């Protein structure tokens, strides 16, 4: 998963209640579901169009990962940051077996050597460092307003997230099975810590 996305609005946000009625750029269906739970109007939009859309008032804010704030100019058009981890998108690089087996042996060896945990660890290290740097830039800049959700807002947010997940799991037995598999993996990882 990529780093959780946060909300960057055009106007100050003090709590989840302030999100109601806002039009907000989202990246995927799940973000749209979450945005609707908070009373926002989700607007699907590529990240490269966000800064202009915020500037001209087309949208009231955007859901973006921290590292994208400055890469796509969003950080130049808003100085408000509501640090609620609204969503995270899955990240995968996949190849079907037939295509893989059709590659030269050297290429297969390289893929085997640098797949699995190797790229994952490097991605996580790089992305975590980048997000930490951006968050430090935001919180240390007196011209920016950074708001962390209150405990009460986190309770509301987690209930909204749970309702989205529960609805998805209820759509099919396969979804429910996938959710249980993910929960088991998370529990296993937490137990290893």
N, C-alpha and C positions, 0 to 999 in steps of 0.2 A: 504494500500500500504506500502511496505517496503521503507526504506529511499532511496532517489535517488542515483543511482550508479554514480561513477566518473571514469575518465580514468587514469590509471597508466601505462605510457609508459616506455620503456627501455631507451629512449633518451629524452632530453628536448623538451618540447612543449611550444611554445610561443603564438600560436593562432590556430584557427580552420584550417587555411590553412596548418598548419604543419601535420594535420592528414591524408592528402591525401596520399594514397598508403600504409598506415600502415595495417598490419594484426593484428586484435584485437579480443581477446576472448569476446564472447557475451554469454548471458544466454538464450535468447529467440528470437522469430521471430521479435518482435517489436524492440528490440535492434539491430538486424541485419538490419532492414529497416533504422533505424536512422544512423547506421554506414555507410551504403552505401550512404546515402545522403551527408555524410561528405567526401566521397571518400575513405573510409576505406574498407578493405576486412574482413568481419565478419567470425569468426571461432567459431562455437559452441563448448563449452568445459565445463566439470564439474569444479567447482571452486577448487576442491582438486588437479587438474592437472596444475593449472595456474602457480604457482611459478616455477616448473620445465620447463614448456614450455617457459616462459620468459627467464629463465637462459640459456637454450640451443639454444635460437634464433628461436624456432618454431613459436613464435608469437612476435610481436613488443610491445604489451601491452595488457591490459585487462580492461574491464568495470566491476567494483565491488563496492558494497556498502562499505563505510568507515569502518564499524565494521569488515568486512571480511579481511581487509588488513593484519592484524597480526594473526588472527585466522587460516588462511590458508597459512601463510608464504610469501604472496605476498609482504608485506612491507619489507621483508628481501632482496628481489632481485631487487627492484627498489627504487630509491630515488626521482623520478619525479612524480608529481601529478598535473593533470590538472582538476581543480574543476568545471567542467561543469557537471551539473546534466543531464546525458544522458538518463537515464531511471529509472523506478520504477516498480517493479513487484507486482501484486496483491497478497494478502495474505488472505487466508480463510480456516477455518476449518468447514466443513459441514458434515451433516449426514441426510440421507433421513428419512422421517417421519415414515415409516414402521419400520426401524431399531430402531429409537428413542422410538417408542411406545412399542417395544419388550423388552426394558430395564426394570429392576426393578424400582419401584416407587422412591426409594431413589436415584438411579442414575439419573433419570429424574429430580428430585428436585435439585440435585447438578448442573446439566447442566443448568437448568433454572436460578438458582441463579448466576452462574458464566459465563453466556454467554452474548452476546450483548456488551454493553458499558463497563462492568467491565474488561474483558480481554483486550479490545481495549485500554482503558486508561492506564493499566499497561504496555502493550507492547509499546505504544507510549512513555511513560515516560522512560522506560528502554532503548529503542532503541535510542531515542533522546539524552539521557545522554551519551550513548556509542559512538555515532557518534560525538557528541561535544567533547568528550575526545580525540578521535582519531584525529580529525581536529586540536585541540590544540597541540597535540603531533607533528603533521606534521609541523604546522606553527612555532612552537618554536624550532625546531631542525635545526641548521644551516647547517647540512649535507643533508637536503632535500630541493628540489626546488618545491615550491608550487605556482602555477599560477592560478589566477582567470581570467575567460574570460573577455575581454574588452566589452564595450557596443556594439561595432560593431559586435563582435563575438556572443553576445547574440541575436542580431537581426537575424543573419544568422542561429543560432541554432533554434530559435523559428520558423523561416520560415520552416526549415527542419522538426521540430516536427509537425507543422501544416499540412504539406503536407502528412506526414504519417497518421495522424488522419483523414484528409479529404479523403484520398484514402480508408482507412478502412470503414469510414462511407458510402462511395459511393458504397460499395460492396453489400449492401442489405438494404431494408427499416428497418429491425430489428436493424441493426447496427446504422443507423441514429437515430432511436428512442432511443436506449440506450445512444448515445452520448448526445442527447438533455436532457435526464433524468439526466445524470451526470452533465451537465452544470447547470441545474436548481438546483441540490443539492449543487453544489459548490457556486452558487450565494446566496443560502439561508444561507449556513454556513458563508460566508463572511459578509452577512448583519447582522448576529447575533453577530459578533465581535465588 
